[in-house]
């Protein structure tokens, strides 16, 4: 997927629309220092547990998600965010369909 041009108004609801039984992603920007990706999870969709060598910030834009970090479950709703530390196992599940902005920080 291509990244959005810089310096423009972004309408997240249009950039990543919900699709039945799917997870949709759209890279917003990418740089050596990190990237920002928009996701739309349909109800019940999930990303299996995995880890990343980089810190990441998950910001829930709408809906409701379960974020599991190192075996601990957190329920996040619109307007809430959580930091996923590097090398910590994590997973995400849509308790209700939700959109999130993932900011990955490379060090």
OpenMM code with the backbone's topology and positions (N, CA, C; nanometers):
from openmm import Vec3, app, unit

residues = "UNK UNK UNK UNK UNK UNK UNK UNK UNK UNK UNK UNK UNK UNK UNK UNK UNK UNK UNK UNK UNK UNK UNK UNK UNK UNK UNK UNK UNK UNK UNK UNK UNK UNK UNK UNK UNK UNK UNK UNK UNK UNK UNK UNK UNK UNK UNK UNK UNK UNK UNK UNK UNK UNK UNK UNK UNK UNK UNK UNK UNK UNK UNK UNK UNK UNK UNK UNK UNK UNK UNK UNK UNK UNK UNK UNK UNK UNK UNK UNK UNK UNK UNK UNK UNK UNK UNK UNK UNK UNK UNK UNK UNK UNK UNK UNK UNK UNK UNK UNK UNK UNK UNK UNK UNK UNK UNK".split()
positions = [
    Vec3(0.0830, -0.1182, 0.0000),
    Vec3(0.0000, 0.0000, 0.0000),
    Vec3(0.0871, 0.1241, 0.0000),
    Vec3(0.0429, 0.2249, -0.0637),
    Vec3(0.1180, 0.3491, -0.0672),
    Vec3(0.0844, 0.4334, 0.0554),
    Vec3(0.1759, 0.5214, 0.0891),
    Vec3(0.1514, 0.6091, 0.2028),
    Vec3(0.0763, 0.7323, 0.1542),
    Vec3(0.0056, 0.7958, 0.2456),
    Vec3(-0.0692, 0.9172, 0.2130),
    Vec3(0.0296, 1.0316, 0.1923),
    Vec3(-0.0012, 1.1239, 0.1011),
    Vec3(0.0862, 1.2408, 0.0844),
    Vec3(0.0936, 1.3194, 0.2147),
    Vec3(0.2047, 1.3857, 0.2369),
    Vec3(0.2209, 1.4655, 0.3580),
    Vec3(0.1366, 1.5929, 0.3478),
    Vec3(0.1086, 1.6530, 0.4621),
    Vec3(0.0368, 1.7802, 0.4716),
    Vec3(-0.0984, 1.7780, 0.4028),
    Vec3(-0.1803, 1.6838, 0.4438),
    Vec3(-0.3179, 1.6819, 0.3956),
    Vec3(-0.4078, 1.6396, 0.5106),
    Vec3(-0.5342, 1.6731, 0.5021),
    Vec3(-0.6301, 1.6317, 0.6037),
    Vec3(-0.6621, 1.4846, 0.5797),
    Vec3(-0.6508, 1.4054, 0.6851),
    Vec3(-0.6763, 1.2623, 0.6750),
    Vec3(-0.8103, 1.2291, 0.7392),
    Vec3(-0.8947, 1.1589, 0.6681),
    Vec3(-1.0235, 1.1145, 0.7205),
    Vec3(-1.0130, 0.9642, 0.7442),
    Vec3(-0.9811, 0.9291, 0.8696),
    Vec3(-0.9525, 0.7900, 0.9019),
    Vec3(-1.0677, 0.6962, 0.8670),
    Vec3(-1.1906, 0.7410, 0.8866),
    Vec3(-1.3056, 0.6551, 0.8567),
    Vec3(-1.3105, 0.6183, 0.7087),
    Vec3(-1.2543, 0.7008, 0.6235),
    Vec3(-1.2521, 0.6727, 0.4798),
    Vec3(-1.1258, 0.5966, 0.4384),
    Vec3(-1.0173, 0.6146, 0.5122),
    Vec3(-0.8902, 0.5503, 0.4766),
    Vec3(-0.8871, 0.4020, 0.5125),
    Vec3(-0.9575, 0.3644, 0.6178),
    Vec3(-0.9648, 0.2228, 0.6572),
    Vec3(-1.1094, 0.1941, 0.6957),
    Vec3(-1.1850, 0.1434, 0.6001),
    Vec3(-1.3254, 0.1112, 0.6255),
    Vec3(-1.3368, -0.0318, 0.6767),
    Vec3(-1.4408, -0.0563, 0.7528),
    Vec3(-1.4642, -0.1911, 0.8032),
    Vec3(-1.5031, -0.2831, 0.6886),
    Vec3(-1.4480, -0.4052, 0.6903),
    Vec3(-1.4857, -0.5078, 0.5941),
    Vec3(-1.5217, -0.6331, 0.6730),
    Vec3(-1.6307, -0.6971, 0.6347),
    Vec3(-1.6822, -0.8115, 0.7073),
    Vec3(-1.5756, -0.9194, 0.7249),
    Vec3(-1.5621, -0.9660, 0.8495),
    Vec3(-1.4707, -1.0751, 0.8866),
    Vec3(-1.3262, -1.0467, 0.8462),
    Vec3(-1.2846, -0.9193, 0.8534),
    Vec3(-1.1500, -0.8828, 0.8075),
    Vec3(-1.0849, -0.7799, 0.8987),
    Vec3(-0.9540, -0.7695, 0.8802),
    Vec3(-0.8755, -0.6609, 0.9376),
    Vec3(-0.8183, -0.5840, 0.8191),
    Vec3(-0.8454, -0.4550, 0.8156),
    Vec3(-0.7975, -0.3692, 0.7075),
    Vec3(-0.6878, -0.2804, 0.7640),
    Vec3(-0.5788, -0.2638, 0.6884),
    Vec3(-0.4725, -0.1740, 0.7334),
    Vec3(-0.4356, -0.0780, 0.6212),
    Vec3(-0.3892, 0.0385, 0.6624),
    Vec3(-0.3472, 0.1406, 0.5668),
    Vec3(-0.2305, 0.2153, 0.6279),
    Vec3(-0.1158, 0.2075, 0.5631),
    Vec3(0.0008, 0.2791, 0.6123),
    Vec3(-0.0180, 0.4282, 0.5862),
    Vec3(-0.0043, 0.5075, 0.6923),
    Vec3(-0.0231, 0.6513, 0.6819),
    Vec3(0.1096, 0.7198, 0.6472),
    Vec3(0.2154, 0.6802, 0.7165),
    Vec3(0.3480, 0.7347, 0.6885),
    Vec3(0.4534, 0.6342, 0.7332),
    Vec3(0.5674, 0.6401, 0.6678),
    Vec3(0.6773, 0.5486, 0.6995),
    Vec3(0.8085, 0.6248, 0.6907),
    Vec3(0.8948, 0.6024, 0.7910),
    Vec3(1.0254, 0.6666, 0.7949),
    Vec3(1.1220, 0.5740, 0.8667),
    Vec3(1.2504, 0.6036, 0.8583),
    Vec3(1.3500, 0.5214, 0.9268),
    Vec3(1.3247, 0.5166, 1.0775),
    Vec3(1.2735, 0.6255, 1.1331),
    Vec3(1.2505, 0.6343, 1.2776),
    Vec3(1.1237, 0.5632, 1.3220),
    Vec3(1.0354, 0.5271, 1.2282),
    Vec3(0.9122, 0.4574, 1.2651),
    Vec3(0.8056, 0.4752, 1.1596),
    Vec3(0.6871, 0.4243, 1.1898),
    Vec3(0.5765, 0.4388, 1.0958),
    Vec3(0.4453, 0.4492, 1.1711),
    Vec3(0.3433, 0.4954, 1.0982),
    Vec3(0.2085, 0.5084, 1.1526),
    Vec3(0.1154, 0.4328, 1.0586),
    Vec3(0.0368, 0.3411, 1.1163),
    Vec3(-0.0540, 0.2590, 1.0372),
    Vec3(-0.1926, 0.2632, 1.0994),
    Vec3(-0.2929, 0.2770, 1.0158),
    Vec3(-0.4328, 0.2777, 1.0565),
    Vec3(-0.4906, 0.1383, 1.0336),
    Vec3(-0.5637, 0.0861, 1.1312),
    Vec3(-0.6272, -0.0452, 1.1206),
    Vec3(-0.7763, -0.0337, 1.1469),
    Vec3(-0.8545, -0.1182, 1.0808),
    Vec3(-0.9979, -0.1331, 1.1089),
    Vec3(-1.0242, -0.2823, 1.1274),
    Vec3(-1.0652, -0.3217, 1.2474),
    Vec3(-1.0945, -0.4605, 1.2821),
    Vec3(-1.2449, -0.4808, 1.2849),
    Vec3(-1.2947, -0.5785, 1.2110),
    Vec3(-1.4353, -0.6136, 1.2232),
    Vec3(-1.4554, -0.6865, 1.3558),
    Vec3(-1.5780, -0.6895, 1.4045),
    Vec3(-1.6126, -0.7545, 1.5310),
    Vec3(-1.5570, -0.8960, 1.5366),
    Vec3(-1.4853, -0.9283, 1.6443),
    Vec3(-1.4329, -1.0625, 1.6657),
    Vec3(-1.2990, -1.0915, 1.5992),
    Vec3(-1.2527, -1.0038, 1.5133),
    Vec3(-1.1233, -1.0267, 1.4468),
    Vec3(-1.0097, -1.0040, 1.5457),
    Vec3(-0.8982, -1.0744, 1.5243),
    Vec3(-0.7869, -1.0600, 1.6161),
    Vec3(-0.6533, -1.0834, 1.5488),
    Vec3(-0.5504, -1.0263, 1.6087),
    Vec3(-0.4131, -1.0548, 1.5712),
    Vec3(-0.3566, -1.1453, 1.6784),
    Vec3(-0.3021, -1.2595, 1.6379),
    Vec3(-0.2464, -1.3568, 1.7315),
    Vec3(-0.1263, -1.2973, 1.8046),
    Vec3(-0.0969, -1.3569, 1.9164),
    Vec3(0.0142, -1.3090, 1.9978),
    Vec3(0.1445, -1.3119, 1.9176),
    Vec3(0.2184, -1.2033, 1.9287),
    Vec3(0.3472, -1.1891, 1.8625),
    Vec3(0.4261, -1.0832, 1.9390),
    Vec3(0.5467, -1.0564, 1.8976),
    Vec3(0.6245, -0.9493, 1.9593),
    Vec3(0.6969, -0.8722, 1.8501),
    Vec3(0.7475, -0.7559, 1.8869),
    Vec3(0.8181, -0.6686, 1.7944),
    Vec3(0.9416, -0.6146, 1.8647),
    Vec3(1.0477, -0.5916, 1.7909),
    Vec3(1.1679, -0.5355, 1.8539),
    Vec3(1.1573, -0.3858, 1.8805),
    Vec3(1.0393, -0.3273, 1.8534),
    Vec3(1.0210, -0.1827, 1.8681),
    Vec3(0.9042, -0.1505, 1.9606),
    Vec3(0.9134, -0.0384, 2.0316),
    Vec3(0.8003, 0.0129, 2.1087),
    Vec3(0.6915, 0.0573, 2.0121),
    Vec3(0.5657, 0.0479, 2.0572),
    Vec3(0.4539, 0.0928, 1.9746),
    Vec3(0.3468, 0.1532, 2.0648),
    Vec3(0.2757, 0.2493, 2.0089),
    Vec3(0.1617, 0.3101, 2.0767),
    Vec3(0.0359, 0.2737, 1.9989),
    Vec3(-0.0617, 0.2162, 2.0679),
    Vec3(-0.1911, 0.1839, 2.0080),
    Vec3(-0.2920, 0.2850, 2.0613),
    Vec3(-0.3571, 0.3571, 1.9685),
    Vec3(-0.4577, 0.4568, 2.0048),
    Vec3(-0.5897, 0.4127, 1.9426),
    Vec3(-0.6894, 0.3844, 2.0257),
    Vec3(-0.8201, 0.3396, 1.9783),
    Vec3(-0.9003, 0.4626, 1.9348),
    Vec3(-0.9422, 0.4630, 1.8093),
    Vec3(-1.0155, 0.5768, 1.7538),
    Vec3(-1.1661, 0.5620, 1.7714),
    Vec3(-1.2166, 0.4399, 1.7549),
    Vec3(-1.3579, 0.4103, 1.7789),
    Vec3(-1.3719, 0.2622, 1.8090),
    Vec3(-1.4831, 0.2258, 1.8719),
    Vec3(-1.5080, 0.0861, 1.9049),
    Vec3(-1.4447, 0.0441, 2.0362),
    Vec3(-1.4185, -0.0877, 2.0470),
    Vec3(-1.3677, -0.1449, 2.1727),
    Vec3(-1.2765, -0.2626, 2.1420),
    Vec3(-1.1586, -0.2642, 2.2053),
    Vec3(-1.0587, -0.3675, 2.1782),
    Vec3(-1.0042, -0.4265, 2.3072),
    Vec3(-0.9653, -0.5526, 2.2974),
    Vec3(-0.8885, -0.6165, 2.4040),
    Vec3(-0.7440, -0.6195, 2.3572),
    Vec3(-0.6550, -0.5660, 2.4399),
    Vec3(-0.5122, -0.5703, 2.4124),
    Vec3(-0.4489, -0.6534, 2.5224),
    Vec3(-0.3809, -0.7601, 2.4831),
    Vec3(-0.3120, -0.8452, 2.5802),
    Vec3(-0.1620, -0.8192, 2.5700),
    Vec3(-0.1033, -0.7831, 2.6841),
    Vec3(0.0398, -0.7556, 2.6923),
    Vec3(0.1001, -0.8467, 2.7976),
    Vec3(0.1893, -0.9326, 2.7534),
    Vec3(0.2597, -1.0228, 2.8459),
    Vec3(0.1619, -1.0975, 2.9367),
    Vec3(0.0482, -1.1412, 2.8771),
    Vec3(-0.0505, -1.2206, 2.9489),
    Vec3(-0.1546, -1.1409, 3.0259),
    Vec3(-0.1426, -1.0096, 3.0305),
    Vec3(-0.2390, -0.9251, 3.1011),
    Vec3(-0.3331, -0.8626, 2.9988),
    Vec3(-0.4631, -0.8711, 3.0248),
    Vec3(-0.5646, -0.8225, 2.9325),
    Vec3(-0.6124, -0.6833, 2.9724),
    Vec3(-0.6187, -0.5929, 2.8743),
    Vec3(-0.6670, -0.4566, 2.8927),
    Vec3(-0.7810, -0.4324, 2.7944),
    Vec3(-0.8874, -0.3707, 2.8405),
    Vec3(-0.9974, -0.3316, 2.7520),
    Vec3(-0.9841, -0.1828, 2.7253),
    Vec3(-0.9735, -0.1483, 2.5964),
    Vec3(-0.9586, -0.0088, 2.5567),
    Vec3(-1.0769, 0.0338, 2.4718),
    Vec3(-1.1206, 0.1575, 2.4923),
    Vec3(-1.2321, 0.2149, 2.4174),
    Vec3(-1.1848, 0.3407, 2.3455),
    Vec3(-1.2721, 0.3964, 2.2642),
    Vec3(-1.2396, 0.5153, 2.1863),
    Vec3(-1.1760, 0.6228, 2.2734),
    Vec3(-1.0661, 0.6776, 2.2240),
    Vec3(-0.9965, 0.7836, 2.2954),
    Vec3(-0.8891, 0.7351, 2.3904),
    Vec3(-0.8790, 0.6042, 2.4095),
    Vec3(-0.7776, 0.5498, 2.4995),
    Vec3(-0.6604, 0.4939, 2.4191),
    Vec3(-0.5447, 0.4875, 2.4850),
    Vec3(-0.4237, 0.4394, 2.4199),
    Vec3(-0.3423, 0.3579, 2.5191),
    Vec3(-0.2527, 0.2750, 2.4646),
    Vec3(-0.1644, 0.1950, 2.5484),
    Vec3(-0.0310, 0.1790, 2.4764),
    Vec3(0.0761, 0.1754, 2.5532),
    Vec3(0.2090, 0.1527, 2.4970),
    Vec3(0.2377, 0.0026, 2.5011),
    Vec3(0.2838, -0.0499, 2.3897),
    Vec3(0.3276, -0.1887, 2.3824),
    Vec3(0.4802, -0.1859, 2.3769),
    Vec3(0.5459, -0.2221, 2.4881),
    Vec3(0.6923, -0.2156, 2.4909),
    Vec3(0.7560, -0.3167, 2.3951),
    Vec3(0.8745, -0.2831, 2.3497),
    Vec3(0.9503, -0.3722, 2.2615),
    Vec3(0.9709, -0.5082, 2.3278),
    Vec3(0.9666, -0.6114, 2.2461),
    Vec3(0.9964, -0.7500, 2.2861),
    Vec3(0.8999, -0.8098, 2.3879),
    Vec3(0.7860, -0.7464, 2.4108),
    Vec3(0.6837, -0.7999, 2.5010),
    Vec3(0.5743, -0.8632, 2.4151),
    Vec3(0.5403, -0.9902, 2.4394),
    Vec3(0.4340, -1.0542, 2.3610),
    Vec3(0.3022, -0.9786, 2.3768),
    Vec3(0.2330, -0.9597, 2.2630),
    Vec3(0.1054, -0.8882, 2.2659),
    Vec3(0.0116, -0.9439, 2.1599),
    Vec3(-0.1179, -0.9219, 2.1822),
    Vec3(-0.2222, -0.9647, 2.0891),
    Vec3(-0.3356, -0.8642, 2.0989),
    Vec3(-0.4164, -0.8563, 1.9918),
    Vec3(-0.5305, -0.7646, 1.9893),
    Vec3(-0.6532, -0.8373, 1.9395),
    Vec3(-0.7692, -0.8029, 1.9974),
    Vec3(-0.8962, -0.8629, 1.9554),
    Vec3(-1.0052, -0.7563, 1.9593),
    Vec3(-1.0919, -0.7589, 1.8588),
    Vec3(-1.2043, -0.6659, 1.8531),
    Vec3(-1.3190, -0.7188, 1.9392),
    Vec3(-1.3478, -0.6513, 2.0514),
    Vec3(-1.4649, -0.6849, 2.1317),
    Vec3(-1.5898, -0.6301, 2.0635),
    Vec3(-1.5723, -0.5171, 1.9966),
    Vec3(-1.6676, -0.4559, 1.9029),
    Vec3(-1.5786, -0.4072, 1.7892),
    Vec3(-1.6323, -0.3912, 1.6704),
    Vec3(-1.5436, -0.3433, 1.5646),
    Vec3(-1.4791, -0.2130, 1.6091),
    Vec3(-1.3509, -0.1988, 1.5729),
    Vec3(-1.2772, -0.0805, 1.6164),
    Vec3(-1.1727, -0.0399, 1.5135),
    Vec3(-1.1364, 0.0880, 1.5206),
    Vec3(-1.0244, 0.1404, 1.4431),
    Vec3(-0.9159, 0.1832, 1.5409),
    Vec3(-0.7924, 0.1623, 1.4998),
    Vec3(-0.6804, 0.2054, 1.5834),
    Vec3(-0.5710, 0.2635, 1.4964),
    Vec3(-0.4955, 0.3514, 1.5573),
    Vec3(-0.3778, 0.4072, 1.4957),
    Vec3(-0.2586, 0.3473, 1.5688),
    Vec3(-0.1713, 0.2817, 1.4955),
    Vec3(-0.0517, 0.2189, 1.5527),
    Vec3(0.0688, 0.3029, 1.5140),
    Vec3(0.1396, 0.3536, 1.6150),
    Vec3(0.2608, 0.4298, 1.5920),
    Vec3(0.3784, 0.3456, 1.6393),
    Vec3(0.4618, 0.3030, 1.5468),
    Vec3(0.5787, 0.2196, 1.5755),
    Vec3(0.7009, 0.3105, 1.5836),
    Vec3(0.7767, 0.2961, 1.6920),
    Vec3(0.8948, 0.3776, 1.7133),
    Vec3(1.0187, 0.2889, 1.7022),
    Vec3(1.1003, 0.3157, 1.6038),
    Vec3(1.2248, 0.2395, 1.5870),
    Vec3(1.3368, 0.3161, 1.6562),
    Vec3(1.4212, 0.2429, 1.7275),
    Vec3(1.5320, 0.3085, 1.7963),
    Vec3(1.6641, 0.2689, 1.7356),
] * unit.nanometer
topology = app.Topology()
chain = topology.addChain("A")
for resn in residues:
    res = topology.addResidue(resn, chain)
    for name in ("N", "CA", "C"):
        topology.addAtom(name, app.Element.getBySymbol(name[0]), res)
